[in-house]
Amino acid sequence: MFKNYFKITLRSLLKNRAYSFINVSGLAIGMAGALLILHYVTFELSYDNFQKGPENIYRVSLNIFQNNEEVFNSAENYPGVGPAMVQEFPEVEDWAHLYNMGYKNNVVITYEEGQGQPIKFKQRKFLYASPNFLSLFSTQMLLGDAETALVEPFSIVISESTAKKYFGNEDPMGKHLRLKDDDYNDENCVVTGVYKDLPPNTHLKYDVLISTATLYGRFDGAITRYKTGWGRKDFYTYIKVADGTNIKALEAKFPQMIDKYKPELKGNGGANMFALQPLQRIHLDSHLGDEAELNGSGEPIVYLSIIAVFIVLIAWVNYINLATSRSLDRAKEVGIRKVLGSLRSQLVRQFMFESLVINLLAVVLAIIIIALVLPGFHSISGIPREVKIWENDLLLWSLLAAFLIGSFVSGIYPALVLSSFKPVSTLKGKFRNSGTGVVLRKALVIFQFAASTALIIGTFTVYKQMQFVKNAELGFEMDQIVVVERPAISNADPEGRNQQITNFGDGLRSNSNIKEVTSSGIVPGKKIRFKADVRAYNQPVGQTYPLNYVGADYEFIKTMGMHVIAGRDFSRDFPNDLDTAALVTRSALRQLGYENPEDIIGQAIVAENFGATAIVIGVVEDYNHESLREKAIPSVFILNPFWAEYFLIKVQESNISPALSAIESQWESIFPGNPFEYFFLDEFFNQQYRSEDQFQSLFSVFAVLAIFIGCMGLFGLSAFTAMKRTKEVGVRKVLGATVPGLFFLLSKEFIVLILVSSVIAWPLIYLAMDGWLQGFEYHTDINLLVFILATVLIIGIALITVSFQTIKSARLNPVDSLRYE
């Protein structure tokens, strides 16, 4: 029986090669596109799933309130939070915390004992870790014991790749690595463990871990400061809760713990509130201050998943439309087979078998397409190449499900329609498509056009917003600015270090390839860690506002191209500036009780938590220190030429290469022993839009793909429609119809369907895109012109798609048209 089914299917495919190609390739492209999207989605959702019991691990975040208003939220917390939670709450079984020195400090780690020159690297992915961190995060140890590797002071645990960088093929265990940082710490640590390199799908990437016990001997009171303290809030805290813990109920107990350990917060109208973040949701849902790395976003996951569904549905719609529209061709076949004794159930099985074969061929072709485009897809999606698509069981099951469901969904309706023909009518040539079938086909075509229109509008909107954020006026200039972080190894004497900073800047300013040089405690694109509780001197004590508090030198405002709107900039012509001067931004002005920028000039402001008073000498226009998803943050600039966490160097656009060589030479001369690293400010700042850039690329690619699949089906449908109206065209030509008139006649049905689909698509995509844009504090508007252009574009694409067949039919000789059977 199946052999007979196979023969009939093969003959049908070969007899109608064009339709067979459209069906198979359309389904294959649809499956391939949907699977690639699923590959991206599953990777983004897989973050930290490899941990043992990840559903019970939470990070404790910190939300800071003043006057009942949230003013700051951070991924970091007090070092004492973990121990206190284990002590106070029986649901909390374990804790671990981390001190992110790679984020805060410049660190150089050196292997000094090997032959030849010392091997040194600047380490960014470096953390101090509590003893139970390795076991809590189920780290795969290659050498050493996870339970004891971080217990003793000066213990260092490194990744497998880091071990190779320092030691090559030598056994690293027991060897020493020396840490030096820009806080003048010098710690000689012994390697007590090597762990397997972390997979890419983790929010917490680290190459080096040093025991937190190493911190405890730095000064008197260091144990309290770094283990149990409630003063500085600069540790990542993770807890493990018991199975079945009610997280909401646990969080409800936190205020009691805050009252116990931070009693000074009671009754002041505000509180420091903790929240628990599920480990597996940090990557997509958390965008707090002091994150270990730039996280992703959940929005693209939702929108791309919808596109994946659209792509598959459009491919299935193509198959259904083409199969049912060709019912006239197969009507006689069905009639003869029924006369010869075939039962309807047998015909249904035959047509379902055809669907099965076509979908199987599509699966094979889809796999080939994925293999060919996968490298390019990894490039635009940001998925690391080591993530293998065929190692994902969910994708394999999804491919099988797409094959089985697709075979059924795309085959069942055509099978029922084709098997229902009455043999007497079909053999007499009296068969006509049913009204229900025509309506269904039109409805399916409307769905295709609506999806395509929505995707075009979405693509234009996403592109427009990304162009807006990339070209918006940020309040500062970032082109041709090279950024160099301060050295990890420098003169321990403050005066000597200050002289190094001065010499570094002066040496660069004398180079003709360099336009400006400045230093500051901040760099745009990285959250500012220092906030001061600031008030105007004439405001009541305690009535403060959290403002960014930034140290900068004389040239900072000028180098960054920021605009002074009142007063003046820092100047060496005013010696008192060094001790008393401050600049404030426009938004800070308002919080300090002033509306007119001129009114605050010469007034004093107080940073209560720093015990500092300054005189405002100028007001600077607001600037966007972070991405346009965030509102411009009120800031205060304090003159401090030696608060040089970053050197920002503006170079001549035409001489970037010699400028970089000059910077490196000056660096090695002034700061010997420090590896030279740099980045361009514009590239660094735009990294904040990495998730949006990936979303734009993927959205655009798969929108085009969905439209292309729809056009394939439209091409086949228009070809069949034109073929069935061949005699009508011949009659009309005899009666004087022109080719343009016939083209409009054969195309107007599709134009009407497009207009109907636009009415459906417009409000839906408007709501979707408006919701996406609301995620940006600053965003472009949704322009009605984009909707009109999208509809016109779809009409143009559709007309081009159908034009080949309709013009070909319209230009036939009427004699040939009237002879057509």
C-alpha positions in Angstrom: 0.0 0.0 0.0 2.7 2.5 1.0 4.7 1.6 -2.1 1.7 2.6 -4.2 1.3 5.8 -2.2 4.9 6.6 -2.7 4.7 6.1 -6.5 1.6 8.3 -6.8 3.3 11.0 -4.6 6.5 10.9 -6.7 4.5 11.2 -9.9 2.6 14.1 -8.6 5.7 15.9 -7.4 7.5 15.4 -10.7 4.4 16.3 -12.8 4.1 19.6 -11.0 7.7 20.6 -10.4 7.1 24.3 -9.9 4.5 23.7 -7.2 6.6 21.0 -5.6 9.6 23.3 -5.4 7.5 26.1 -3.9 6.0 23.8 -1.3 9.2 22.0 -0.3 11.5 25.1 -0.3 8.9 27.2 1.5 8.4 24.7 4.2 12.2 24.2 4.5 13.0 27.9 4.8 10.2 28.3 7.3 11.5 25.4 9.4 15.1 26.6 9.2 14.1 30.1 10.1 12.0 29.0 13.1 14.7 26.7 14.3 17.4 29.3 14.1 15.2 31.7 16.2 14.6 28.9 18.6 18.4 28.3 18.8 18.8 32.0 19.9 15.9 31.9 22.2 16.9 28.7 24.0 20.5 30.0 24.4 19.3 33.2 26.0 16.9 31.3 28.3 19.6 28.8 29.2 21.7 31.1 31.3 22.9 29.4 34.5 20.7 26.3 33.9 23.8 24.2 34.1 24.2 24.9 37.8 23.1 22.2 40.2 19.7 23.1 41.6 19.6 26.6 40.0 15.9 27.0 40.9 16.9 27.4 44.6 19.7 29.9 44.1 18.9 33.7 44.4 20.9 36.9 44.3 20.0 39.5 46.9 19.7 42.9 45.3 19.5 46.2 47.1 17.0 49.0 46.5 17.8 52.2 48.2 15.0 54.7 49.1 15.0 58.2 50.3 11.9 60.1 51.3 9.9 57.0 50.2 11.3 57.3 46.7 13.6 54.7 45.1 16.8 56.5 44.2 19.2 53.6 43.4 19.1 49.9 42.9 22.2 47.7 42.8 23.2 44.1 42.2 25.6 44.4 45.1 24.8 44.4 48.8 26.3 44.5 52.3 28.9 41.8 53.0 27.0 40.8 56.1 23.7 40.0 54.3 24.5 36.4 53.6 25.6 35.3 57.1 22.7 37.2 58.6 20.1 35.5 56.3 21.4 32.0 57.2 21.2 33.0 60.9 17.8 34.7 60.8 15.8 32.5 58.3 15.7 28.7 58.5 14.6 28.6 54.8 18.1 29.9 53.8 20.4 26.9 53.7 23.6 28.4 52.4 25.2 31.6 51.2 28.2 32.9 49.3 29.4 36.4 48.4 31.8 37.9 45.9 33.8 41.1 45.8 34.1 42.2 42.2 37.6 43.7 42.1 37.8 43.2 38.3 35.0 45.7 37.9 36.1 48.2 40.4 39.9 48.2 40.2 42.7 47.7 37.7 44.4 44.5 38.5 47.6 42.9 37.1 48.4 39.3 38.1 51.9 38.1 37.4 53.7 34.8 37.4 57.2 35.7 38.5 58.8 32.3 39.1 59.0 31.0 35.6 62.0 31.1 33.3 62.5 34.3 31.3 60.4 37.4 31.7 57.5 37.5 34.2 54.2 36.6 32.6 51.6 39.3 33.4 48.1 40.0 32.3 45.5 42.6 33.2 42.6 40.7 34.8 39.1 41.9 34.4 37.1 38.8 35.2 38.5 38.6 38.7 36.6 38.1 42.0 37.3 37.6 45.7 35.1 34.6 46.7 33.9 33.2 50.0 34.9 29.6 50.7 31.6 27.9 49.8 31.2 29.7 46.5 32.7 26.9 44.4 30.4 24.3 45.9 27.3 26.5 45.9 27.8 27.1 42.1 28.7 23.5 41.4 32.0 24.5 39.8 33.7 21.6 37.9 37.1 21.3 39.5 39.9 19.8 37.4 42.5 20.2 40.1 42.0 20.9 43.8 38.9 20.5 46.1 35.9 22.8 45.8 35.2 22.5 49.5 38.7 23.7 50.7 40.3 25.6 47.7 39.2 29.0 48.9 39.4 28.5 52.7 42.9 29.8 53.5 44.1 33.4 52.9 46.1 34.0 49.7 44.5 31.0 47.9 43.9 31.5 44.2 41.7 29.4 42.0 41.9 29.9 38.2 40.2 28.6 35.1 41.7 26.0 32.8 42.5 28.6 30.0 44.0 31.0 32.5 46.3 28.2 33.8 47.5 27.7 30.3 48.2 31.4 29.8 50.4 31.5 32.9 51.9 28.1 33.1 51.6 26.4 29.7 51.7 22.6 30.3 53.2 22.9 33.7 51.3 21.7 36.8 49.9 25.0 38.3 49.1 23.6 41.7 51.3 25.2 44.4 52.7 27.8 42.2 52.4 31.5 43.1 50.7 34.4 41.3 51.2 37.9 42.5 48.4 40.4 42.4 48.9 44.2 42.3 46.1 46.7 41.9 45.5 50.5 41.8 44.7 50.5 45.6 48.4 49.5 46.2 47.5 46.0 47.3 50.3 43.5 46.7 49.2 39.9 47.4 51.3 36.8 46.6 48.8 33.9 46.3 49.2 30.2 45.9 47.3 28.2 43.3 45.0 25.8 45.1 42.7 24.8 42.3 41.9 24.8 38.6 38.3 24.7 37.3 36.9 23.9 33.9 36.3 27.0 31.8 32.8 28.3 32.3 30.2 27.8 29.6 29.2 31.1 27.8 25.6 31.0 29.2 26.3 32.4 32.6 25.7 35.9 33.9 28.8 35.6 36.2 32.0 35.1 34.1 35.3 34.9 36.0 38.8 33.7 35.2 40.3 34.2 38.6 39.0 33.7 42.2 40.9 34.7 45.3 39.7 33.7 48.8 37.9 36.5 50.7 40.0 35.5 53.7 42.8 37.3 51.8 41.0 40.5 52.5 40.7 40.0 56.2 44.3 40.9 57.0 44.5 44.2 55.1 43.8 46.4 58.1 42.3 46.3 61.6 38.6 45.7 61.3 38.9 44.2 57.8 37.0 41.0 58.9 34.0 43.2 59.8 34.4 45.3 56.7 34.6 42.3 54.3 32.7 39.5 56.0 30.0 40.7 58.4 29.8 44.5 57.9 26.8 46.6 57.1 28.6 49.7 56.1 29.8 49.4 52.5 27.4 47.9 50.0 29.8 46.3 47.4 29.4 42.5 47.5 27.4 40.2 45.4 25.4 38.0 47.7 23.9 34.6 46.7 21.7 32.4 48.9 20.4 28.9 48.5 16.9 28.3 49.9 15.3 25.0 50.8 13.0 23.2 48.4 9.5 24.5 48.4 10.4 27.9 49.9 7.8 30.6 49.5 9.9 33.4 48.2 7.3 36.1 48.7 6.9 35.1 52.4 10.7 35.1 52.8 11.0 38.6 51.3 8.3 39.8 53.7 10.6 39.0 56.6 13.4 41.2 55.3 12.3 44.5 56.9 12.7 42.9 60.4 16.3 41.9 59.5 17.0 45.4 58.3 15.6 46.9 61.5 17.9 44.6 63.5 21.2 45.1 61.5 20.6 48.7 60.2 18.5 50.3 63.0 19.5 53.8 61.9 17.1 53.4 59.0 14.1 53.0 61.3 11.7 55.9 61.2 13.6 58.1 58.7 11.0 57.8 56.0 13.0 55.4 53.9 14.6 52.0 54.0 17.2 49.9 52.3 15.1 47.0 50.9 16.3 43.7 49.6 14.8 41.6 46.8 15.6 38.1 45.7 16.4 37.6 42.0 16.2 34.0 40.6 19.5 33.0 39.3 18.1 31.8 36.0 16.4 35.1 35.3 19.3 37.5 36.1 20.6 37.6 32.5 17.3 38.6 30.9 15.5 40.5 33.7 18.2 42.3 35.7 19.7 45.7 34.6 20.8 47.0 38.0 23.8 49.1 38.9 27.0 47.2 39.4 26.0 44.2 37.3 28.9 41.8 36.7 28.4 42.2 33.0 26.0 43.7 30.4 22.9 41.5 30.5 20.5 40.6 27.8 16.8 41.5 27.5 13.6 39.5 27.5 11.8 41.7 25.0 13.6 40.3 21.9 12.8 36.8 23.1 9.1 37.5 22.9 9.1 39.3 19.6 11.4 36.8 17.8 9.3 33.9 19.1 6.3 35.5 17.6 8.2 35.9 14.3 9.2 32.2 14.4 5.5 31.3 14.7 4.6 33.6 11.8 7.3 32.0 9.6 6.1 28.5 10.2 2.4 29.4 9.8 3.1 31.3 6.6 4.9 28.3 5.2 2.0 26.0 6.2 -0.5 28.5 4.7 1.4 28.3 1.4 1.0 24.6 1.3 -2.7 24.6 2.2 -3.4 27.4 -0.4 -1.6 25.7 -3.2 -2.9 22.3 -2.4 -6.6 23.4 -2.3 -6.3 25.8 -5.2 -5.0 22.9 -7.3 -8.1 20.9 -6.5 -9.5 21.5 -10.0 -6.4 19.8 -11.4 -6.8 16.7 -9.2 -10.6 16.5 -9.3 -10.7 14.1 -12.2 -8.0 12.0 -10.6 -10.1 11.7 -7.5 -13.2 10.9 -9.5 -11.6 8.1 -11.5 -10.1 6.6 -8.3 -13.4 6.6 -6.6 -15.1 5.0 -9.6 -12.4 2.3 -9.4 -13.3 1.6 -5.8 -11.1 3.8 -3.7 -12.6 4.7 -0.3 -12.5 8.2 1.0 -10.3 7.1 3.9 -7.8 5.7 1.4 -7.7 9.0 -0.5 -7.2 10.9 2.8 -4.3 8.6 3.6 -2.9 9.1 0.2 -3.0 12.9 0.4 -1.7 12.8 4.0 1.2 10.6 2.8 2.0 13.3 0.2 2.1 15.9 2.9 4.3 13.7 5.0 6.8 13.2 2.1 6.8 16.9 1.3 7.5 17.8 4.9 10.2 15.1 5.2 11.9 16.6 2.1 11.5 20.0 3.7 13.2 18.8 7.0 16.2 17.5 5.1 16.5 20.7 3.1 16.0 22.8 6.3 19.0 21.0 7.9 21.1 21.7 4.9 20.1 25.4 5.0 20.9 25.7 8.7 24.3 24.1 8.2 25.1 26.6 5.4 23.9 29.8 7.2 24.8 28.9 10.8 28.2 30.7 10.9 26.6 34.0 9.7 23.7 33.5 12.1 26.1 33.2 15.0 27.8 36.4 14.0 24.6 38.5 14.0 23.0 36.9 17.0 26.0 37.0 19.3 25.7 33.2 20.1 29.3 31.9 20.7 30.4 29.4 18.0 31.1 26.8 20.6 27.4 26.5 21.3 26.4 23.6 19.0 22.9 23.8 17.6 22.5 20.0 17.2 23.5 19.4 20.8 20.3 21.1 21.9 17.7 18.4 22.6 14.9 20.9 22.5 15.7 21.9 19.0 15.8 18.3 17.8 12.4 17.6 19.4 11.1 20.8 17.9 12.3 19.7 14.5 10.5 16.4 14.9 7.4 18.2 16.2 7.5 20.6 13.3 7.7 17.7 10.9 4.8 15.8 12.5 2.5 18.7 13.2 3.4 20.3 9.9 2.5 17.1 8.0 -0.8 17.0 9.8 -1.8 20.7 9.8 -0.7 21.4 6.2 -2.1 18.1 4.9 -5.4 17.4 6.7 -7.5 20.2 5.2 -6.4 19.6 1.6 -6.8 15.8 2.1 -10.4 16.3 3.3 -11.2 18.7 0.5 -9.7 16.6 -2.3 -11.2 13.3 -1.0 -14.7 14.8 -0.8 -15.2 15.3 -4.5 -18.2 13.5 -6.1 -17.1 11.3 -9.0 -20.1 12.0 -11.2 -19.6 15.8 -11.1 -15.8 15.7 -11.5 -15.9 13.3 -14.5 -18.6 15.5 -16.2 -16.3 18.5 -15.7 -18.9 20.2 -13.5 -16.8 20.5 -10.5 -16.2 24.0 -9.0 -14.3 25.2 -6.0 -16.6 25.5 -3.0 -17.4 29.0 -1.7 -16.1 27.9 1.7 -12.7 26.9 0.2 -12.4 30.2 -1.6 -13.2 32.1 1.6 -10.7 30.1 3.5 -7.9 30.7 1.0 -8.6 34.4 1.0 -8.5 34.4 4.8 -5.2 32.6 4.8 -3.8 35.0 2.2 -5.0 37.9 4.4 -3.1 36.4 7.3 0.1 36.2 5.3 -0.2 39.8 4.1 -1.1 41.0 7.6 2.0 39.2 9.1 4.2 40.6 6.3 2.9 44.2 6.8 3.4 44.0 10.5 6.9 42.7 10.1 7.8 45.5 7.7 6.4 48.1 10.0 8.2 46.5 13.0 11.5 46.4 11.0 11.2 50.1 10.0 10.4 51.1 13.6 13.2 49.2 15.2 15.7 50.6 12.6 14.4 54.1 13.2 14.8 53.8 17.0 18.3 52.4 16.7 19.3 55.2 14.4 17.8 57.6 16.8 19.7 56.3 19.8 23.0 56.0 17.8 22.7 59.6 16.5 20.9 61.4 19.3 22.4 64.5 21.0 23.9 63.0 24.2 25.2 66.2 25.7 28.8 65.2 25.1 31.0 64.2 22.2 32.6 60.7 22.0 34.1 60.5 18.5 37.9 59.9 18.3 38.2 59.6 22.1 40.6 56.9 23.2 40.1 55.7 26.8 42.9 54.2 28.9 42.2 53.0 32.4 44.6 54.0 35.2 47.5 51.7 35.8 47.3 48.9 38.3 51.0 49.4 39.2 52.0 52.9 40.0 54.0 55.0 42.5 52.7 54.1 46.0 53.6 57.6 47.2 50.6 59.9 46.5 52.8 62.8 45.4 54.8 60.5 43.1 51.6 59.1 41.7 50.2 62.5 41.1 53.3 63.5 39.3 53.0 60.4 37.1 49.5 61.5 36.1 50.7 65.0 35.3 53.6 63.8 33.3 51.5 61.4 31.3 49.0 64.1 30.3 51.7 66.7 29.6 53.6 64.3 27.4 50.5 63.5 25.3 49.5 67.2 24.9 52.8 67.9 23.3 52.1 65.5 20.5 50.5 67.0 17.3 48.3 63.9 16.7 46.5 64.4 20.0 44.0 67.2 20.4 42.9 67.0 24.1 43.7 65.0 27.2 41.7 64.7 30.4 41.3 62.4 33.3 38.2 61.7 35.5 36.7 59.2 37.8 34.0 58.2 35.2 33.6 57.1 31.6 30.2 57.4 29.8 28.6 54.0 29.3 29.6 52.7 32.7 27.3 53.3 35.7 28.7 55.8 38.2 29.4 54.1 41.5 29.7 57.2 43.6 26.6 59.0 44.7 26.5 61.8 47.2 23.6 62.9 49.4 23.7 66.6 48.3 21.7 69.6 49.3 21.9 73.3 48.8 23.6 75.0 51.8 20.3 76.9 52.5 18.2 73.7 52.5 17.5 71.8 55.8 20.0 69.3 57.0 19.0 65.8 55.9 16.9 67.1 53.0 19.4 65.7 50.5 19.2 64.3 47.0 21.3 61.4 45.6 23.4 62.9 42.8 26.2 61.4 40.8 29.5 62.6 42.4 32.3 62.8 39.9 35.9 63.9 40.2 37.4 65.4 37.0 40.3 67.6 35.9 40.5 71.0 34.3 40.0 69.8 30.7 37.2 67.3 31.3 34.3 69.5 30.2 36.2 70.8 27.2 37.5 67.4 26.0 34.0 65.9 26.3 32.4 68.7 24.4 29.9 69.4 27.2 28.0 72.7 27.3 28.4 75.2 30.1 25.0 77.1 30.2 25.8 79.4 33.1 28.9 80.5 35.0 32.2 79.0 33.9 34.3 75.9 33.6 37.1 74.9 35.9 40.1 77.0 35.3 43.8 77.2 36.4 43.3 81.0 36.4 41.3 80.6 39.6 43.5 78.8 42.2 40.7 78.4 44.6 38.9 76.1 42.2 41.1 73.2 43.3 39.7 73.3 46.8 36.1 74.6 46.5 34.7 74.6 42.9 31.9 72.5 41.7 29.8 72.2 38.5 26.2 70.9 38.5 24.0 69.7 35.6 20.7 71.3 34.8 18.6 68.5 36.3 20.7 68.7 39.6 20.0 72.4 39.6 16.3 71.8 39.9 16.7 69.2 42.7 18.8 71.7 44.7 15.9 74.2 44.6 16.8 76.5 41.7 15.1 77.1 38.4 17.3 79.7 36.8 20.9 78.4 36.2 22.3 81.9 36.9 20.8 81.9 40.4 22.9 79.0 41.7 26.2 80.5 40.6 28.3 81.3 43.7 26.0 79.3 46.0 27.3 76.6 48.3 26.2 72.9 48.2 26.9 70.2 50.8 27.6 66.5 50.2 26.6 65.3 53.6 27.8 61.7 53.4 31.2 62.9 52.2 31.4 65.8 54.7 32.3 68.2 51.8 31.1 71.7 50.9 31.7 73.3 47.5 30.8 76.5 45.7 28.9 76.2 42.4 30.9 78.0 39.6 28.9 76.7 36.6 26.0 74.8 35.3 26.4 72.2 32.6 23.7 71.0 30.3 22.4 67.5 31.1 24.1 64.6 29.4 23.2 61.0 29.0 25.9 59.1 30.9 24.1 55.8 30.1 22.0 54.5 27.2 18.8 56.3 26.2 16.8 53.7 28.0 17.7 55.7 31.1 16.9 59.2 32.0 19.8 61.7 32.2 21.1 61.5 35.8 21.6 64.6 37.9 25.4 65.1 38.6 27.9 67.1 40.4 31.5 67.6 39.1 34.2 68.2 41.6 37.6 69.5 40.5 40.2 66.8 41.3 42.9 66.5 38.7 44.3 63.3 40.4 41.0 61.3 40.6 42.2 59.7 37.4 40.5 56.4 37.1 40.3 57.0 33.3 42.4 59.0 30.8 40.3 60.3 27.9 42.4 61.3 25.0 40.9 63.0 21.9 43.0 62.2 18.8 43.2 63.6 15.3 40.8 61.7 13.1 43.3 61.5 10.3 46.1 60.3 12.5 44.6 57.7 14.8 47.4 55.1 14.3 50.3 57.3 15.1 48.3 58.8 18.0 47.8 55.3 19.5 51.5 54.6 19.1 52.3 57.8 20.9 49.9 56.9 23.8 51.4 53.5 24.1 55.0 54.8 24.2 54.1 57.4 26.8 52.2 54.8 28.9 55.2 52.4 28.9 57.5 55.3 29.8 55.5 56.7 32.7 53.8 53.5 34.0 56.3 50.6 33.4 55.1 47.1 34.2 51.5 47.8 33.2 50.1 46.1 30.1 48.8 48.7 27.7 45.1 48.4 26.9 42.7 51.0 25.4 39.2 51.3 23.9 37.3 53.8 21.9 34.6 55.7 23.8 32.0 55.4 21.0 32.4 51.7 20.7 32.3 51.2 24.5 29.2 53.4 24.9 27.3 51.7 22.1 28.0 48.3 23.7 25.0 49.2 25.9 22.8 48.6 22.8 24.2 45.2 22.1 20.9 43.5 22.8 19.0 46.0 20.7 21.5 45.7 17.8 21.1 41.9 17.8 17.3 42.3 18.0 17.4 44.7 15.0 19.5 42.4 12.9 17.5 39.3 13.7 14.2 41.1 13.4 15.1 42.4 9.9 16.5 39.1 8.6 13.6 37.0 9.7 11.0 39.6 8.6 12.5 39.5 5.1 12.5 35.7 5.3 8.8 35.6 6.3 8.0 38.0 3.4 10.0 35.9 1.0 8.2 32.7 2.0 4.8 34.5 1.6 5.9 35.7 -1.9 6.7 32.1 -2.9 3.2 31.0 -2.0 1.7 34.1 -3.7 3.7 33.3 -6.9 2.3 29.8 -7.0 -1.2 30.9 -6.2 -1.1 33.7 -8.8 0.2 31.3 -11.4 -2.6 28.9 -10.8 -5.2 31.7 -10.7 -3.9 33.1 -14.0 -3.9 29.6 -15.6 -7.5 28.9 -14.6 -8.7 32.2 -16.0 -6.9 31.7 -19.3 -10.1 31.3 -21.3 -11.6 34.3 -19.7 -8.5 36.4 -20.6 -8.9 35.2 -24.2 -12.5 36.2 -24.4 -11.7 39.7 -22.9 -8.9 40.2 -25.4 -11.2 39.4 -28.3 -13.6 42.0 -26.9 -10.8 44.6 -26.8 -9.3 44.4 -23.4 -5.7 45.8 -23.1 -2.7 44.1 -21.4 -2.6 46.7 -18.6 -6.4 46.3 -18.1 -6.0 42.5 -17.9 -3.1 42.9 -15.5 -5.2 45.0 -13.2 -8.1 42.5 -13.5 -5.9 39.6 -12.4 -4.2 41.6 -9.7 -7.0 43.6 -8.1 -8.1 40.7 -5.9 -4.7 40.6 -4.2 -4.7 44.3 -3.8 -8.0 44.2 -2.0 -6.7 41.4 0.3 -3.6 43.5 1.1 -5.7 46.5 2.1 -7.9 44.3 4.3 -4.8 42.8 5.9 -3.4 46.2 6.6 -6.5 47.2 8.5 -5.9 44.2 10.7 -2.1 44.6 11.0 -1.9 48.3 11.7 -3.4 48.5 15.2 -1.7 45.2 16.4 1.8 46.2 15.3 1.2 49.8 16.7 0.5 48.4 20.1 3.5 46.0 20.0 6.0 48.7 18.8 4.7 51.3 21.2 5.2 48.9 24.1 8.8 48.3 22.9 9.6 52.0 22.5 8.3 52.7 26.0 11.3 50.8 27.3 13.4 53.8 26.2 13.4 57.0 28.3 14.1 58.8 25.0 12.6 57.4 21.8 11.4 58.2 18.4 7.7 58.5 17.4 5.7 55.9 15.5 5.1 57.6 12.2 1.9 56.9 10.3 3.9 57.3 7.1 5.8 54.1 8.0 2.4 52.3 8.0 1.5 53.6 4.7 4.9 52.9 3.2 4.7 49.3 4.5 1.4 48.7 2.9 2.6 50.3 -0.4 5.7 48.2 -0.2 3.7 45.0 0.3 1.4 45.9 -2.6 4.5 46.5 -4.7 6.1 43.2 -3.7 2.8 41.4 -4.4 2.4 43.0 -7.8 6.0 42.2 -8.8 5.4 38.6 -7.5 2.2 38.1 -9.5 3.2 40.2 -12.5 5.2 37.4 -14.3 2.3 35.1 -14.5 -0.5 37.7 -15.0 1.4 39.5 -17.8 2.3 36.2 -19.4 -1.4 35.2 -19.4 -2.5 38.6 -20.6 -0.2 38.6 -23.5 -1.2 35.1 -24.8 -2.7 35.0 -28.3 -6.5 34.8 -27.8 -6.7 31.8 -30.2 -4.3 29.9 -27.8 -6.2 31.1 -24.8 -9.6 29.9 -26.1 -8.1 26.5 -26.9 -6.8 26.0 -23.4 -8.2 23.0 -21.5 
